[in-house]
Amino acid sequence: MRDYTKWALQGNIGWAEFEDICSDYLFLNGYPSIRQVGRVGDGGRDAVVLRGHEEDAVFAFSMEDKPLAGSSGKFHTEYAKWRGSGIERFVFVSNRDLGAGKIDVPKEFVDPPVEIHDITDLVRFLDLTEEGRQVKLVRGLGDDTRTGTESTLDLRAATEYTLFNVTDLSHSGAKRYRADVLLNREVSKDRAREILREATDAVRQSDYHKSEVLRARWAEREADVVWLFLFPSYDDLEHNNWACRSQWISASLDDAFKPMQLVTQDEAAGIRFDWNDMYQALADHNVSHTLSKEAYLREMLALFEPASELVSDAEALLESYDQDELSWAALQERIAPIEERLSKLYFKSNDLGFAPLECKELDTAFEQAIAIGHNVVLPFSSFGREKPSEKEAIRQMRQALAGYPRHARAVKSGLLEFRS
């Protein structure tokens, strides 16, 4: 239920409906005299002013992705309107997970004092209290499995799957596509086959081309070959853990241009289905090895920060070498302990658990940064390789040092999003 409630609040209700739910939540959590003021074009209220709670307070509601980020975020722009105004409290309610910001931000603002509620508070209220469950029923937020009362939101109308990553793999002899199919709900194996048939028909009609040459060759022609990969969840897609792949080849395609067929006994309507016997085991493994946001950030920083310091130490040694303050032999001797420690951090990063979805971009930046950082000292490592000549080692070191700052900045920039 909580996953559904969160899903509904984070983009499947309108702005006005969200503010009504926030008002209900606040009314039942100690703010009984809310008066709505101001309107915007989409019918929602910009803020509400509270009277009768032994103080005057302003409430602001947000459906932004990152409302605490930067001076242009919803929180900062709304708070600026009331700073120093004599209002006794500023209460901010968001439909996003604000993490530690929910605790840290109020410490920074005192005129007026700040109180922040986020999606976790709303979901707990709606799913775990009797009053909240009644609000869900009144506001049409889905089935309440504890009462058996049906929701006014018809989930049967939701799309069962999303077709994307359509890729043109055509050549002069055949129009060919591959695409991903992401399930939006649990389905049976039979229904999965039907979905792949539907998606195959849709991709066959695609008129996307990766070049003008292929457009001139294949425009307005039905595809000859379609490969599809079915993913039950976005996490599976991130790990390329497909549950089934399918292949359709036009019977009229010249044999000279037909690709090798999938080896499978499961075939219907000209489509061959290949089920991944390892899917569930891999899915379980991926889930069990995916870190929470807090754990990922903690463990990643425990590697990135000392690695960055070691790269700086290595760069300082290179500068001393360039200024003839260190001989080649002295440089090798001084950099040896740096190489040993940095290599340990790099190899340890390979054992870091999977990053959670919201940290994927940050994780990519971190992987690139620590790999380039390790390249700085790699010429001085004897592990599994011959050491290069002095000239080649210095060249490789300079090359890695030239690229490292850009990747390190990407990591620091990504971290700002979680700390703002």
N, C-alpha and C positions, 0 to 999 in steps of 0.2 A: 504494500500500500504506500509506503513512504516514497519509494522510487516513482510511483505513478504521481503522487501529490507533487513531488519536486518537479517532475516533467511538466505537469500542468501549469505550475506557477512560473516556470522558466520559459514561457513562450507560446503556450497554447490557450491563454486567456488574454483578453484585451486589457488595455491600460486602465480603463474605468473599473472593470471587474477586479483587477488587482488592487486598486485603491480601496474598493469596497471591502475586500477581504482584509486588507491592512487595518481599516477602520474597525471592523469587527474584532480583529485580534487585539487592537489597542483598547477598545471598549471593555473587553473581557480581561484585560491585564492591567487594570488600574487607572484607565483614562476614560471616565464615563461621560464627559461633556465635550465631545469633539464637534467643532463647527467647520464645515468644509467651505473653503473660499478659493476664488480664482478658477479659471477654466482654460484649457488649451484646446487646440483644434480637434484632437482626437477624442474629446469628451472626458478626459481624465482631469483630475484636480492637480494643480501644481504643488499645493501644500495645504495643510489644514492647521488651524489655530485652535488650541485647547484652552477652554476657560473652565474654572470651577474645580481644579485639582490642587487648590491652594497655591497655584502658581500659573503664570502664563507661559505656554510652550508652543513651539512651532514644530510641525511634523512635515517631513519631506519623504516622498516615496520614489523608488528608482527601479527601473527594469533594465538599466544599462549593464553591459558585460563587466566593466571594471569601474564601478562608481567611485572608488577611493583613489584611483590612479591619477596623479598629476593635478595641476590647478584647474584643468578643464573638466575634470570628473564631476559627476552630478553632486556628490557630497560637498565638494569645495565651492562650486558655484552657488549652491543653495545656502550654505552656511555663510558665505560672504555677504548675502543680503541681510543677515540678521546679526552679524558681529557688532557688538557694542550697542545694540538697540534697546537694551533693557529687558529683553525676553529672558525668562528664567531657565529655559531648557530648550535644546534643539534635539529632536528625536528623528533619527534617520532609519528607514526600513527599506531593505533591498531584497530582491528575489535571487541574489547570487550568494555563493559561499564566500564570505569575506575573510575567513581564516583568522589569523592573529590580528589583522587590521581592526577587527571588531573590538579588540581589547586595547590595542596600542593607540589608535587614532584619538579616542576620547581623552587620553592623557595629555594630548597636545593642545586641546581647545578648551578654554575656560570661560569665555565671555561671548555667548552663554555656554554653560556646560553641555556636553554631548552625551547622548545615549544612542547606541546602535543596535539594531536587530537585523538578522539576515535570514536566509532561506532555512537554515537549521532550526531557528526559533519558530518560524512559521509552520514548518512541517511537523515539528514536535507538538505544537498546539493543535493543528488540524487533525493529526492522526492519533494522538495519545490522550486527548482530553475529551470528555463528553460534549462540552460546549463547542470545541473545535469540530467534532464530527457533525454536529448540527449545522455549523457554518458551511461545511462541505456540502451537505445536502441542500441547503438553501441556495448556495451559490453554484450548484451544478458541477461539483468537482469529482464526479465518478462514483462507482459503487462503494458502499460501506459494507465490507464483508461481515462485519459484526452484527449488522441489523438486517442485511439482505435487501436493503432498499436500493432500487436501481437509480443510476445516475441519469441526468438529462444529457450527458455527453455520450454520444454514440460512438464507441470505439470501433465498431465494425466498419465505420466509414474511413478509418485511418488507412493509409497506404501500407501494404504488407511488405513492400521492399523498395529499395532505391537503386536505380541503375546509374552507374557513373564510371569514371575513368575509361570511357570509350576511347580506344586507341586504334588508329589506322595502321594496319600492317600490310597494306596492299603492295603488290608489285605489278609489273606489266601483264602478268598472266592471270592474276586472280585478285578480286576485291575481297579483302580480308579484314576482320575486326576482332579485337579482344576487349572484354569489359568485365567489371566487377559488379556483383549483385549483393547488396547488403540487406539482410533481413531486418525488418523493423519490429518483428514479433516472432514468437515461437510458432513453428509450423511442423506438420508431419512430413515424413519423407515423400509421400505421394504428392502433397501440396508443393514441396520443394521442386519436384520434377515439373509440375505444372507452371510454377513460377519461372523456371529456367526455359521452358518452352515459350512462355509469353515474352520473356526478355530476349530470347533468340529471335523471335519474329520482329520485335522492335528494333533490334540492332541490324537485322537484315535490311531494314528500310533506311538505315542511317545514310546521310549524305555528307558527313563530315570527312574532309580529306586533309592530310598533313602537308600537302604541297599542291601548287597549281598544276604541276605535271600530272599528278594522280587525279586531280579534279577533272582535267581535260579528258583523261582516259576513262574514268568511271562515274562521272556525274550522272545522277538520276538512274543508275543501274542498281539492282538489288545485289547484296553481297553474295559472294560464293562460299565463304568460310566464316564461321563465327565460333570463337572460343569464349566461354564464360567461366567465372570463378565465383562460387557462392560462399559468403561469409555470414555466419549467424550473428556476429556482433562486431562492433567497430574495433574492439580489442583484437579480435581475430584478424581483421583486416590489417591492423598495424603490425601484427606479427606474421602476416602472410599465411595464416593457418586456415586454409579453405576447407570447407566440409565436403564440397563436391565441385568438380569441374566438368564442363560439358563441351561437346564439340558437334557442330553441324557442318556438313559439307554438301554443297549442291550436287545432285546426281548428274546434272548437265555439265559440270566442270570437267575440262579435259584432264585425263589421268596424269598427264605430264605436269600439271600444276596442283594436283591434290597433295595436301600434306600427309604425313604419316598419321594413321588413325589411332585413336586411343584404344588400348587393349582392355576391353570390358565386355561383360555379358549383358549389361543393363542398357537397353536401347529401345527408343520409342519415337515414332514420327520422324525418323531420320536423325535423331539426336542421340549421341552416345554419352552416358553418365558414368563418371568415375568417382566413387565415394572414397574419401580419405579415412582409412582404418585407424589412423593415428590421431584423428581430429580431437577426440575428447581428451585423450592423454595429454596432448600438447596444450589444449585449452586450459586444462587443470594446472599444468605446469606453469603456464604464463600467468594465470591468476595468482597462484601461490608465490610467484617470484616478483610480482609487481609491488613496489613499495608505495606506502602512503606518501602524500606530498611532504609532510613533515620529515619523514625518515629519508626520503630521497634528497631533499635540500640539505639536511644535516650531513649525510654521508658524502654527497657530491662536494660540498664545501670543504669537508675534511680532506679531500684529495686535491681540489682545485687550488685552494689558498696556499698550501705549502709547495705545490708544484710551481705556482707563479713566482714564489720567492726564489726557488731554485733556478728557474729560468733567468731571473734578474741577476742572481749570483754568477751564473755562467756568462751572461752578457758582460758583466763587469770584468770578468777575467779576460774575455776577448779584447775588451778595450785596453786593458793593461798589456796584452800581447801586441796589439797594434801600435802602442806607444813604446814598444821595446822595453817595457818594464818587466816582462816575463819572457823567458825563452820558451821554445817549443816543448822542451822537456819539462820545464816548470809548469807550463799550462796543462800538460797531460797529468802531471802529478796532482795539481790543485783541483782539476776538474773531476778526477776519478771518484772522490766521495760524493760529489754532486750527481754524477752519472748513476752511481749505485742507488742513491735515495730516490732520484727521479724515476729510474726504471722500476723500482718497487711500487711507486705510486701509480705509474702507468699500467703495470700488470694487475695491480689491485683494482684499477678502474674497470678492467674487463670482467671482474666478478661482481661489480655493482648490480644490484637488482634492476628490473625493468622500471623505467620512469612511468609515473601515472600519466594519463592522457594530457592533463593540463600542463605537464612539464616536458612534453615531447620536443618542442622547439629548443627549449633550454638544454635538454639532454643532448640534442644533436650538436649544439654549439660547444658544449662541454667536451664531447667526444673528440671533436675536431681540435679544440684547444689543447687538450692534454696529449693528443697524438703529435701535434706540431711541436709542443713543448718538449716532448721526449725526443723528437728528431734533432733538437738542438744539441743534445749530448750523445746521440746515437753513434756518431763517428768515433767516439772514444770508448765504445763498448766492444768487448771481445766475445760477447755472447752469440755463438752460432755464426760468426762471420769474421773475416779478416779486417783488421783495422786499415782504413785508407791512408794514403800518403798525407804528409803535413798539408800540402796545398789543397788536396781534395777535402780533407777534414775541415779545414777553415772555410772552404767554399760552401760545404753542406751546412755548417754551423751558421754562417751568415744568411744563407737562404732561409733556414728555419726561423731565425730571429726576425727576419724581415716579415714573415707571415704571421708570427705569433700574436702581435698586438691586436690585429683585426679580430682574431678568434677570441682572444681574451676579452675584448670590449663587447663582443656579442654575448658572452656569458654574463658579464656585469650588467649589461643592458637588460637581459632576460631576468636577472635577479631583482632588478628594480621593480618589475611588474608585481612580484610577490611581496615586496617590502613596502610598497606605496599604499 
